[in-house]
Amino acid sequence: MDDKTFKLIKDLTELQATSGNEKNVRNYMKNYMEPLTDRVEVSPLGNVFGIKESAVKDAPTLLVASHMDEVGFMVSQITKNGLFKVVPLGGWNPYVVSAQRYTLQTKKGDYICISSAVAPHLLRGKEGQSSLEISDVLFDVGFTSKEEAESYGVTPGDTLVPLVETVYTANKESIISKAWDNRYGCVAVLETWDAVKNQSLNNNLIMGASVQEEVGLRGIKGAVHQFQPDVFIAVDCSPAADAEGKSDVFGRLGEGFLLRVQDPGHLTHRGMVEYLLDTASTHHIPYQYYFSKGGTDAGAAHVMNQGIPSGVIGVPARYIHGHQTLFRISDYEAAREMLQTVVKTFDRTTLNTIMEMN
């Protein structure tokens, strides 16, 4: 991996932006895309998409979306002694929430915050935290009272985001970071804009990132309504299940991008499956089939308008929806190559073939 790509990954994964408060990532992506595209549009809800119009008459419209938000928390209550109760934004395992460092984002500034943990000394002779809930975890900036917290600008609705440094693993084959779900997609989108900035395309390309995916696939609905695409592709990260060394699980590091076939909210259009398979095979891009228990923006997009053929170009990562994620560089590179190949080659004939395969 070259230094430019690692810097882009580090920049985007270390930015802090959870659902409903995505401005840090949105501003970064907007500034990056503006010189590479015909124009950049930001929706009222906060989606950001670059647009490149084709000179080809009757070119199809391809919509590609990452999502900007990472899982985090929102302040729901300030206690008398200045700590905070929270509600989760996105899916969290409650046992990874305690004893971690976060940033509390307020209108007056950002403050370093830690999540509470019961000292083991206080659990002696007790059953311990056998049924921990997120509502049991308090967040502590060090304020001494509710009034002091409020004087620093803290209000219910403020967001908390994990505070983590992005680093290489020892062998430099993988990277450890937070928020690879889904800054992966943001990185891939930006690098793809770099790759096609001087290229004439046979499709009208609309590519960027949505908001509020982690809380119900919300932002993408406005984008689909706005842009009326012929085809939609989500670029998203999914959990790897290979940590124990099993080979018969979905999502294995080092085996290529994820070709999602099914999840609870989306059966991938048969024509899209065949198209993505053919493209990967023709260009010798490593891939693996993926059946998922969670969804992506494709789950919302494919049932909008009259129905939109939709697919997912994914990557696996271990331990997502927590503070630390580990992902393989080669999987990202395969996904990036796949996305760039699709963007460069998609045309009216491709669309017609996809529709005929259904």
C-alpha positions in Angstrom: 0.0 0.0 0.0 1.4 3.4 -0.9 1.7 6.3 1.5 -1.1 8.3 -0.2 -3.7 5.5 0.3 -2.6 4.9 3.9 -2.9 8.6 4.7 -6.4 8.6 3.2 -7.3 5.6 5.4 -5.8 7.2 8.5 -7.4 10.6 7.9 -10.9 9.1 7.3 -10.9 6.5 10.0 -9.6 8.9 12.7 -12.3 11.5 11.8 -15.2 11.2 14.3 -18.6 11.2 12.8 -21.5 9.1 14.1 -25.1 9.0 12.8 -26.7 12.5 12.6 -23.4 14.2 13.1 -21.4 13.3 10.0 -20.1 16.8 9.2 -16.4 16.0 9.7 -16.4 13.2 7.1 -18.8 15.2 4.8 -16.5 18.2 4.7 -13.5 16.1 4.0 -15.2 14.2 1.1 -16.7 17.4 -0.4 -13.4 19.1 -0.5 -11.7 16.1 -2.0 -14.3 15.5 -4.7 -14.8 19.1 -5.8 -11.8 19.3 -8.2 -12.4 15.8 -9.5 -16.1 16.0 -10.5 -18.4 18.2 -12.5 -20.1 19.2 -9.3 -20.7 18.1 -5.7 -24.2 18.2 -4.2 -25.0 18.1 -0.5 -28.6 17.2 0.4 -30.7 18.8 3.2 -30.1 15.7 5.4 -26.4 15.7 4.7 -25.6 13.2 1.9 -22.7 14.2 -0.2 -22.3 13.1 -3.9 -20.0 13.9 -6.7 -21.5 14.0 -10.2 -19.8 13.3 -13.5 -22.1 13.5 -16.6 -21.5 11.4 -19.6 -21.2 12.8 -23.1 -22.9 9.7 -24.4 -26.5 10.1 -25.4 -28.9 8.0 -23.3 -26.1 6.9 -20.9 -27.4 5.0 -17.9 -27.1 6.5 -14.4 -25.0 4.6 -11.9 -25.3 5.6 -8.2 -22.5 4.4 -5.9 -22.8 5.0 -2.2 -20.7 4.6 0.9 -22.0 5.8 4.2 -20.3 8.4 6.4 -21.5 7.4 9.8 -19.8 5.1 12.3 -21.4 3.6 15.3 -21.4 5.8 18.4 -23.6 7.1 21.2 -25.8 10.1 22.0 -26.2 11.8 25.4 -29.7 11.2 26.8 -29.3 12.5 30.3 -26.8 14.4 32.5 -26.6 13.1 36.1 -26.4 15.3 39.1 -22.7 14.7 39.5 -21.9 15.5 35.9 -21.8 12.1 34.2 -23.8 11.1 31.2 -26.3 8.4 30.3 -26.4 7.5 26.6 -28.4 5.7 23.9 -26.5 3.8 21.2 -26.3 4.9 17.6 -26.0 1.7 15.7 -25.5 -1.9 16.9 -23.2 -2.3 19.9 -22.1 -5.3 22.0 -22.5 -3.9 25.5 -19.5 -5.8 26.7 -17.1 -3.7 24.5 -18.4 -0.3 25.6 -16.9 0.0 29.1 -13.4 1.3 30.0 -12.8 3.0 26.6 -11.9 6.4 25.5 -14.3 8.6 23.5 -14.7 12.1 22.2 -17.8 14.0 23.4 -18.8 16.5 20.7 -20.6 19.6 21.9 -21.5 23.0 20.5 -18.6 24.5 22.5 -16.0 22.0 21.6 -14.8 18.4 21.8 -13.8 16.8 25.1 -12.1 13.5 25.9 -14.4 11.2 27.7 -14.1 7.7 29.3 -16.8 5.1 29.8 -17.3 3.7 33.3 -16.2 0.2 34.5 -16.8 -1.4 37.9 -13.5 -2.0 39.6 -13.0 -5.8 40.2 -12.4 -5.1 43.9 -16.0 -4.0 44.2 -17.3 -7.2 42.6 -15.7 -9.6 45.1 -18.3 -11.8 46.6 -20.9 -10.8 44.0 -22.1 -12.2 40.8 -20.5 -9.3 38.8 -21.9 -7.7 35.7 -23.6 -10.9 34.3 -26.2 -9.0 32.3 -24.6 -5.7 31.4 -26.7 -3.2 29.4 -25.5 -0.1 27.7 -27.8 1.9 30.0 -25.7 0.6 32.9 -22.6 2.4 31.5 -21.9 6.0 32.4 -19.6 8.3 30.5 -17.3 10.5 32.4 -15.5 13.7 31.3 -14.5 14.7 34.8 -17.1 17.3 35.5 -18.2 17.6 39.1 -21.9 18.5 38.6 -24.7 18.8 36.0 -24.3 22.6 36.1 -20.6 22.4 35.3 -21.3 20.0 32.3 -23.9 22.4 31.0 -21.5 25.4 31.4 -19.1 23.6 29.0 -22.0 23.3 26.4 -23.1 19.7 27.1 -26.7 19.0 26.2 -28.8 15.9 25.5 -28.4 15.0 21.9 -24.6 15.5 21.9 -22.7 12.6 20.4 -19.8 10.4 21.6 -17.4 8.7 19.2 -14.6 6.3 19.9 -11.1 7.9 20.0 -8.6 5.5 18.3 -5.4 5.8 16.4 -5.0 4.0 13.0 -1.9 1.9 12.7 -0.3 -0.9 10.6 0.0 -4.4 12.1 3.5 -5.7 12.7 3.7 -7.5 9.3 2.1 -4.5 7.5 -0.4 -6.8 5.8 -3.3 -5.4 7.8 -4.4 -2.2 9.5 -6.0 -1.6 12.9 -8.5 1.3 13.1 -11.9 2.2 14.2 -14.8 2.9 11.8 -13.7 0.8 8.8 -17.4 0.3 8.7 -17.7 2.4 6.7 -14.8 4.6 6.0 -13.7 1.8 3.8 -16.4 2.9 1.3 -15.4 6.5 1.7 -11.8 5.8 0.9 -12.8 3.6 -2.1 -15.1 6.3 -3.5 -12.4 9.0 -3.2 -9.7 6.8 -4.8 -12.1 5.9 -7.6 -12.8 9.6 -8.3 -9.0 10.0 -8.6 -8.9 7.1 -11.0 -11.6 8.5 -13.4 -11.1 12.2 -13.1 -9.7 12.5 -16.7 -11.7 9.6 -18.2 -14.8 9.9 -20.4 -17.4 7.5 -19.0 -20.3 5.7 -20.7 -22.5 6.3 -17.7 -23.7 9.3 -15.7 -21.7 8.6 -12.5 -23.1 9.8 -9.1 -20.8 8.6 -6.3 -20.4 9.7 -2.7 -21.7 8.8 0.7 -25.0 8.8 2.6 -25.8 9.7 6.2 -27.5 7.7 9.0 -27.0 4.2 7.5 -26.3 2.7 10.9 -29.6 3.7 12.3 -31.9 2.4 9.6 -30.6 3.1 6.0 -32.1 6.5 6.2 -30.0 8.9 4.1 -29.8 6.7 1.0 -33.5 6.9 0.4 -33.3 10.6 -0.3 -30.4 10.1 -2.7 -32.3 7.4 -4.7 -35.3 9.7 -4.9 -33.1 12.6 -6.0 -30.9 11.0 -8.6 -33.2 8.3 -10.1 -30.5 5.8 -10.8 -30.7 2.8 -13.2 -28.4 0.8 -11.0 -27.2 1.1 -7.4 -24.1 -0.2 -5.8 -23.3 0.0 -2.0 -19.7 0.0 -1.0 -19.7 -1.2 2.6 -17.8 -3.2 5.3 -19.1 -6.5 6.9 -18.0 -8.6 9.8 -15.4 -11.3 9.2 -16.1 -14.6 11.0 -12.7 -16.2 10.6 -10.9 -15.2 13.8 -10.9 -18.8 15.1 -9.4 -20.1 11.8 -12.5 -21.7 10.3 -12.6 -21.9 6.6 -16.3 -22.6 6.2 -17.5 -19.2 7.4 -18.5 -16.1 5.5 -16.0 -13.2 5.5 -12.4 -14.4 5.5 -9.5 -12.0 5.6 -7.2 -12.2 2.6 -9.7 -13.8 0.1 -10.9 -10.8 -1.7 -13.9 -8.5 -1.8 -17.3 -9.7 -0.6 -19.9 -10.4 -3.3 -23.1 -10.2 -1.2 -25.8 -12.5 -2.4 -28.4 -12.2 0.4 -29.1 -10.5 3.7 -32.3 -10.1 5.7 -33.4 -7.1 3.7 -32.0 -7.7 0.2 -31.8 -10.5 -2.3 -29.3 -9.3 -4.8 -30.8 -8.9 -8.3 -29.8 -12.0 -10.3 -28.6 -9.9 -13.2 -26.4 -7.9 -10.8 -24.9 -11.1 -9.3 -24.0 -12.4 -12.7 -22.6 -9.1 -13.8 -20.4 -8.7 -10.8 -19.2 -12.3 -11.0 -18.4 -11.9 -14.7 -16.6 -8.7 -14.1 -14.5 -10.1 -11.2 -13.6 -13.2 -13.2 -12.8 -11.4 -16.4 -10.4 -9.0 -14.6 -9.0 -11.7 -12.2 -10.1 -9.8 -9.1 -10.3 -12.0 -6.0 -13.7 -12.3 -4.5 -15.7 -14.4 -2.0 -19.5 -15.0 -1.7 -21.1 -13.4 1.3 -24.4 -14.1 3.0 -25.1 -11.7 5.8 -27.1 -11.2 8.9 -27.0 -7.4 8.6 -27.9 -5.0 5.8 -26.5 -2.2 3.7 -27.9 0.8 1.8 -28.7 -1.6 -1.0 -31.5 -3.0 1.1 -33.3 0.4 1.0 -32.3 1.4 -2.5 -33.5 -1.8 -4.3 -37.1 -1.4 -3.4 -37.4 2.3 -4.2 -39.0 3.9 -7.4 -40.0 1.0 -9.6 -37.3 -1.2 -8.1 -33.6 -0.7 -8.8 -31.1 -3.5 -9.5 -28.6 -3.2 -6.7 -25.4 -4.9 -5.5 -22.8 -4.6 -2.9 -19.0 -4.4 -3.2 -17.9 -5.2 0.3 -14.9 -6.0 2.4 -14.6 -8.2 5.6 -13.1 -6.9 8.8 -12.8 -8.4 12.3 -14.5 -6.9 15.3 -16.6 -4.2 13.6 -19.0 -2.1 15.6 -16.5 -1.6 18.3 -13.4 0.5 19.1 -10.9 -1.6 17.1 -11.2 -3.2 13.7 -8.6 -5.3 11.9 -8.7 -5.6 8.1 -6.5 -7.0 5.4 -5.0 -4.5 2.9 -5.3 -7.0 0.0 -9.1 -7.2 0.5 -9.4 -3.4 0.3 -7.2 -3.4 -2.9 -9.4 -6.0 -4.5 -12.6 -4.1 -3.6 -11.1 -0.9 -5.0 -10.1 -2.5 -8.2 -13.6 -4.0 -8.5 -15.3 -0.7 -8.0 -13.1 1.1 -10.4 -13.6 -1.5 -13.1 -17.4 -1.3 -12.7 -17.3 2.5 -12.9 -15.1 2.6 -15.9 -17.0 -0.1 -17.9 -20.7 0.3 -17.0 -22.8 1.4 -20.1 -26.2 1.0 -21.7 -25.3 -2.5 -23.1 -24.3 -3.6 -19.6 -27.6 -2.4 -18.1 -29.6 -4.2 -20.8 -27.7 -7.4 -20.1 -28.3 -7.1 -16.4 -32.0 -6.6 -17.0 -32.2 -9.6 -19.4 -30.6 -11.9 -16.8 -33.2 -11.3 -14.1 
